Amino acid sequence: MRVLIAPDKFAGTLTAVEAAAAIEEGWRRRDPDAEVLVAPMADGGPGFIDVLAAVVDGTLLSVTVRGPLGGEVPATVLVAGETAYVETAQACGLHLVEPGDRRPEDGTTYGVGQLIAAAVDAGAKRIILGLGGSGTNDAGAGLLAALGATGQGGRLDAGATGLAALTAVDLEPARSRMAGIEFVAASDVENPMLGLRGATNVFGSQKGLTDERKPEVDGWLTRFAELAGRKTADQKGAGAAGGLGYALLLLGAERVSGIDLVAELTGLKDKAGRVDLVLSGEGAFDFQSRDGKVIAGVAKVANDAMRPCVVLAGKVLIGAREMRTMGVESAYSLVDAVGEERAFADPHGSLAAVAERVARTWAR
């Protein structure tokens, strides 16, 4: 039996690399002679660098940057020749803020700009940034400030709150400093930055922004966009990562699919064509899994190769009809199999146990 294991992270419990190891361990208990190919995946959010570091021949550069609420946080940049890979969540991720302290309107992306500066200082001419999992909503103003942009009447580095009283924005220093640098924004979010489908209204709640605050915060971002470039705010992907996509588009970035980029770099298509079964997974297999997420991307590759795709997830929250629409043959839930308490207390062991059960059905 030949099996490809290509999971996403199980948010809060296992990285994609750890999840892949647990699934392989469980599968081999039932099918020890299986030929197993492993390809941990990411869509641009947390885990982006861990996944790429395993397949890209490069050097990890350790840096310390400003976190979303001002404190210093450790981060890494993967440098491969003149190309650098940056995981923006390492500097502004939601996981960096305790649930009781979440104030996305005050969060800054300044640290992301510092990561970009570190990549340029290391000789990068092309910077690929994974967007996702942010705890900020500042339209990337902090990123631009770290690269030299300035504002009058407000502050670019103080979150959306700092944009409230802006009267002028000068992006030229940042653009001059980044002249000759190619930016690629890896994200599957197509939302614009403003309005009902924008960053604030669609993603603000999951970051801790109340419905009552959303109109005001969206108004602050609108003020910034009117000063920095209103048309760019309407482009696809401008609303990614709390508006980080907007800032990168202002710097001339090209937007690409995060899952497609990772799939290409990990050789997922080639590996899928060499196996009998593809296994993927994530923490919650739900309706959001359809929209440019890892499982949807892996399932598409598996279907193109005419291979069945099976999902292992912490929770399975969609039905068989929706699964098959995505190209997923079957899905198995850790919570249903071992109980919620064990699933969270021992995620590795629980995932391995479920993988063993999957092998009973699917191994030859």
C-alpha positions as CSV (number, residue, x, y, z in Angstrom):
1,M,0.0,0.0,0.0
2,R,1.3,3.4,-0.9
3,V,0.1,6.4,1.1
4,L,0.6,10.1,1.0
5,I,0.1,12.0,4.2
6,A,-0.4,15.7,3.7
7,P,-2.1,17.4,6.7
8,D,-2.4,21.0,7.8
9,K,-1.7,21.9,11.4
10,F,-4.2,21.0,14.1
11,A,-4.5,24.5,15.5
12,G,-3.5,24.8,19.1
13,T,-2.3,21.2,19.5
14,L,-0.1,19.9,16.6
15,T,1.9,21.5,13.9
16,A,1.5,20.1,10.4
17,V,4.8,18.2,10.8
18,E,3.7,16.7,14.1
19,A,0.3,15.8,12.7
20,A,2.0,14.0,9.7
21,A,4.2,12.0,12.1
22,A,1.2,11.0,14.3
23,I,-0.8,9.8,11.2
24,E,2.2,7.8,9.9
25,E,2.8,6.2,13.3
26,G,-0.8,5.1,13.5
27,W,-1.0,3.9,9.9
28,R,2.1,1.7,10.3
29,R,0.7,0.0,13.4
30,R,-1.8,-1.6,11.1
31,D,0.2,-1.6,7.8
32,P,3.9,-1.7,8.8
33,D,5.1,-2.5,5.2
34,A,3.3,0.5,3.7
35,E,5.3,2.9,1.4
36,V,4.5,6.3,3.1
37,L,5.3,9.7,1.6
38,V,5.0,12.6,3.9
39,A,4.2,16.2,2.8
40,P,3.1,18.5,5.7
41,M,1.1,21.4,4.3
42,A,0.2,25.0,5.0
43,D,-1.9,27.7,3.3
44,G,0.2,30.7,4.3
45,G,-0.8,30.9,7.9
46,P,0.9,29.5,11.0
47,G,3.3,26.7,10.1
48,F,4.2,28.2,6.7
49,I,7.9,28.4,7.5
50,D,8.1,25.0,9.3
51,V,6.6,23.3,6.3
52,L,8.8,25.1,3.7
53,A,12.0,24.7,5.8
54,A,11.7,20.9,5.3
55,V,11.7,21.1,1.5
56,V,13.5,24.3,0.6
57,D,17.3,24.3,0.6
58,G,17.8,27.5,2.6
59,T,19.0,29.0,5.9
60,L,16.8,30.0,8.8
61,L,17.5,33.5,10.0
62,S,16.5,34.2,13.6
63,V,15.3,37.7,14.4
64,T,13.4,39.4,17.1
65,V,10.5,41.8,16.1
66,R,7.7,43.8,17.6
67,G,4.6,41.6,18.3
68,P,1.0,42.7,17.7
69,L,0.7,44.5,21.0
70,G,4.2,45.8,21.2
71,G,6.2,43.2,23.1
72,E,9.2,41.5,21.4
73,V,8.6,38.1,19.8
74,P,11.0,35.7,18.2
75,A,10.6,34.9,14.5
76,T,12.5,33.3,11.6
77,V,13.0,34.1,7.9
78,L,13.8,31.3,5.5
79,V,16.5,32.6,3.0
80,A,17.2,30.6,-0.1
81,G,19.6,32.5,-2.4
82,E,17.9,35.7,-3.4
83,T,14.4,34.4,-2.3
84,A,13.2,34.8,1.3
85,Y,10.1,33.3,2.9
86,V,8.2,35.1,5.6
87,E,5.4,33.9,7.8
88,T,3.5,37.0,8.8
89,A,1.7,35.3,11.7
90,Q,5.1,35.0,13.5
91,A,5.0,38.7,14.0
92,C,1.2,39.5,14.2
93,G,-0.5,36.2,14.8
94,L,-3.6,35.7,16.8
95,H,-1.8,33.0,18.8
96,L,0.6,35.6,20.2
97,V,-2.2,37.3,22.1
98,E,-3.9,35.7,25.1
99,P,-7.7,35.4,24.6
100,G,-8.5,37.9,27.3
101,D,-6.1,40.5,25.8
102,R,-7.3,40.4,22.2
103,R,-7.7,44.0,20.9
104,P,-7.3,43.7,17.1
105,E,-8.0,47.4,16.7
106,D,-4.8,48.1,18.7
107,G,-2.7,45.4,17.1
108,T,0.2,46.4,14.8
109,T,1.9,44.7,11.9
110,Y,5.1,46.6,12.5
111,G,6.9,43.4,13.2
112,V,6.1,42.1,9.7
113,G,7.8,45.1,8.2
114,Q,10.8,44.3,10.4
115,L,10.8,40.7,9.0
116,I,10.8,42.1,5.5
117,A,13.7,44.5,6.4
118,A,15.7,41.5,7.8
119,A,15.1,39.6,4.6
120,V,16.3,42.5,2.5
121,D,19.4,42.9,4.7
122,A,20.1,39.2,4.1
123,G,20.3,39.8,0.4
124,A,16.7,38.8,-0.7
125,K,15.4,40.3,-3.9
126,R,12.2,38.3,-3.9
127,I,10.1,37.9,-0.7
128,I,7.3,35.5,-0.5
129,L,5.0,36.2,2.5
130,G,2.5,33.7,3.9
131,L,-0.6,35.6,5.0
132,G,-3.0,34.1,7.5
133,G,-3.8,33.7,11.2
134,S,-3.3,37.3,12.0
135,G,-4.5,39.0,15.2
136,T,-4.3,42.5,13.7
137,N,-6.6,44.7,11.7
138,D,-4.5,47.7,10.8
139,A,-4.5,47.5,6.9
140,G,-0.8,46.8,7.0
141,A,0.0,50.3,8.2
142,G,2.4,49.0,10.7
143,L,4.3,47.1,8.1
144,L,4.6,50.2,5.9
145,A,5.8,52.3,8.9
146,A,8.5,49.8,9.7
147,L,9.7,50.3,6.1
148,G,9.7,54.1,6.3
149,A,6.2,55.3,5.5
150,T,5.0,58.2,7.6
151,G,1.6,59.7,8.6
152,Q,0.4,63.0,9.9
153,G,-2.2,63.5,12.5
154,G,-2.1,59.9,13.6
155,R,0.3,56.9,13.9
156,L,0.8,54.1,11.4
157,D,2.4,51.8,14.0
158,A,-0.4,51.9,16.6
159,G,-3.0,49.6,15.0
160,A,-6.3,50.7,13.4
161,T,-6.8,53.1,16.4
162,G,-3.8,55.1,15.3
163,L,-5.4,55.7,11.9
164,A,-8.4,57.5,13.3
165,A,-7.0,61.0,13.0
166,L,-4.7,60.7,10.0
167,T,-4.6,63.7,7.7
168,A,-1.8,62.6,5.4
169,V,0.2,59.5,4.5
170,D,3.6,59.4,2.7
171,L,4.4,55.9,1.2
172,E,7.3,57.1,-0.9
173,P,10.0,56.3,1.7
174,A,8.8,52.7,2.0
175,R,8.5,52.3,-1.8
176,S,12.0,53.8,-2.3
177,R,13.5,51.5,0.3
178,M,11.9,48.5,-1.4
179,A,12.7,49.5,-4.9
180,G,13.8,46.4,-6.9
181,I,12.3,44.0,-4.4
182,E,9.7,41.6,-5.7
183,F,6.8,40.8,-3.3
184,V,4.6,37.7,-3.5
185,A,1.6,37.5,-1.1
186,A,0.6,33.9,-0.6
187,S,-3.0,33.8,0.6
188,D,-6.3,32.3,-0.5
189,V,-8.4,35.1,1.0
190,E,-10.0,37.1,-1.9
191,N,-11.9,39.6,0.2
192,P,-11.4,43.4,-0.4
193,M,-10.3,45.4,2.6
194,L,-13.4,47.5,3.2
195,G,-17.1,47.1,3.5
196,L,-19.4,44.2,4.3
197,R,-17.0,41.7,2.7
198,G,-13.9,43.4,4.1
199,A,-11.3,42.5,6.6
200,T,-13.1,44.1,9.6
201,N,-16.6,42.8,9.0
202,V,-15.7,39.3,7.9
203,F,-12.7,38.4,10.1
204,G,-12.9,40.9,13.0
205,S,-15.1,38.7,15.2
206,Q,-12.6,35.8,15.3
207,K,-9.9,38.2,16.4
208,G,-12.0,39.6,19.3
209,L,-13.6,42.6,17.7
210,T,-17.2,43.2,18.8
211,D,-20.0,43.8,16.3
212,E,-20.5,47.3,17.9
213,R,-17.0,48.3,17.1
214,K,-16.8,47.1,13.5
215,P,-18.3,50.2,11.8
216,E,-15.9,52.5,13.6
217,V,-12.9,50.4,12.9
218,D,-13.8,49.9,9.2
219,G,-14.2,53.7,9.1
220,W,-10.6,54.1,10.3
221,L,-9.3,51.8,7.6
222,T,-11.4,53.7,5.0
223,R,-9.7,56.9,6.1
224,F,-6.3,55.3,5.7
225,A,-7.2,53.9,2.3
226,E,-8.4,57.3,1.0
227,L,-5.1,58.7,1.9
228,A,-2.9,55.8,0.7
229,G,-4.8,54.5,-2.3
230,R,-8.5,53.8,-2.4
231,K,-8.7,51.7,-5.5
232,T,-6.1,49.2,-4.2
233,A,-8.4,48.5,-1.2
234,D,-11.0,47.0,-3.6
235,Q,-8.6,44.5,-5.2
236,K,-9.0,40.8,-4.5
237,G,-6.9,39.8,-1.4
238,A,-6.6,43.3,0.0
239,G,-8.5,42.2,3.1
240,A,-6.2,39.2,3.8
241,A,-4.6,39.1,7.3
242,G,-6.5,42.2,8.6
243,G,-5.5,44.3,5.5
244,L,-1.9,43.1,5.2
245,G,-2.7,42.2,1.7
246,Y,-3.6,45.9,1.1
247,A,-0.2,47.1,2.2
248,L,1.6,44.5,0.1
249,L,-0.5,45.4,-2.9
250,L,0.5,49.1,-2.4
251,L,4.1,47.9,-2.7
252,G,3.4,46.1,-5.9
253,A,2.9,42.6,-4.7
254,E,1.6,39.7,-6.8
255,R,-1.0,37.7,-5.0
256,V,-0.9,33.8,-5.4
257,S,-2.7,30.9,-3.8
258,G,-1.0,29.9,-0.6
259,I,-2.0,26.3,-0.8
260,D,-1.0,26.1,-4.5
261,L,2.4,27.6,-3.7
262,V,3.1,25.1,-0.9
263,A,1.8,22.2,-3.0
264,E,4.2,23.2,-5.8
265,L,7.2,23.5,-3.5
266,T,6.5,20.2,-1.7
267,G,6.0,18.3,-5.0
268,L,2.4,17.3,-3.9
269,K,1.2,16.6,-7.4
270,D,4.0,14.3,-8.2
271,K,3.7,12.5,-4.9
272,A,-0.1,12.1,-5.3
273,G,0.4,10.3,-8.6
274,R,2.7,7.7,-7.0
275,V,0.4,6.5,-4.2
276,D,-2.9,4.6,-3.8
277,L,-4.4,6.9,-1.1
278,V,-4.0,10.5,0.1
279,L,-4.6,11.4,3.7
280,S,-5.1,15.0,4.9
281,G,-6.3,16.6,8.1
282,E,-6.8,19.7,10.2
283,G,-8.3,20.7,13.6
284,A,-11.8,21.4,12.4
285,F,-13.1,20.1,9.1
286,D,-16.0,22.5,8.4
287,F,-17.4,24.8,5.8
288,Q,-14.4,27.1,5.9
289,S,-12.3,24.2,4.8
290,R,-13.7,24.7,1.3
291,D,-12.3,28.2,0.7
292,G,-8.7,27.9,-0.3
293,K,-7.7,25.9,2.8
294,V,-5.3,22.9,2.9
295,I,-7.9,20.1,2.7
296,A,-9.6,21.6,-0.3
297,G,-6.2,22.0,-2.1
298,V,-5.0,18.5,-1.2
299,A,-8.3,17.0,-2.3
300,K,-8.1,18.7,-5.6
301,V,-4.6,17.4,-6.2
302,A,-5.7,13.9,-5.2
303,N,-8.8,14.1,-7.5
304,D,-6.7,15.3,-10.4
305,A,-4.4,12.3,-9.9
306,M,-7.6,10.1,-9.6
307,R,-6.7,9.0,-6.0
308,P,-9.1,8.9,-3.1
309,C,-8.7,11.5,-0.4
310,V,-9.5,10.8,3.2
311,V,-9.5,13.4,6.0
312,L,-8.7,13.0,9.7
313,A,-9.8,16.0,11.8
314,G,-10.2,17.0,15.4
315,K,-13.9,17.6,14.6
316,V,-15.9,16.9,11.5
317,L,-18.7,19.5,11.1
318,I,-19.9,18.9,7.5
319,G,-21.9,16.0,6.0
320,A,-21.0,13.4,3.4
321,R,-22.6,15.4,0.5
322,E,-20.4,18.5,1.3
323,M,-17.3,16.3,1.6
324,R,-17.8,14.7,-1.7
325,T,-18.4,18.1,-3.3
326,M,-14.9,19.0,-2.1
327,G,-13.5,15.7,-3.4
328,V,-13.2,14.0,0.0
329,E,-14.2,10.4,0.1
330,S,-14.5,10.1,3.9
331,A,-13.7,11.9,7.1
332,Y,-12.9,10.7,10.6
333,S,-13.2,12.7,13.8
334,L,-10.9,12.5,16.8
335,V,-13.5,13.8,19.1
336,D,-16.0,11.2,18.0
337,A,-13.5,8.4,18.2
338,V,-11.7,9.0,21.5
339,G,-13.7,11.8,23.2
340,E,-13.0,15.5,23.4
341,E,-11.0,15.3,26.7
342,R,-8.5,12.8,25.3
343,A,-8.3,14.4,21.9
344,F,-7.1,17.7,23.5
345,A,-5.0,16.0,26.3
346,D,-3.1,13.7,24.0
347,P,-3.5,15.0,20.4
348,H,-0.6,12.9,19.1
349,G,-1.8,9.7,20.6
350,S,-5.4,10.4,19.6
351,L,-4.5,11.2,16.0
352,A,-2.3,8.1,15.8
353,A,-5.2,6.0,17.1
354,V,-7.6,7.3,14.6
355,A,-5.1,6.8,11.8
356,E,-4.8,3.2,12.8
357,R,-8.6,2.8,12.5
358,V,-8.5,4.4,9.1
359,A,-5.9,1.9,8.0
360,R,-8.2,-0.9,9.0
361,T,-10.6,0.2,6.4
362,W,-8.4,1.6,3.7
363,A,-5.2,-0.5,3.8
364,R,-5.1,-3.4,1.4
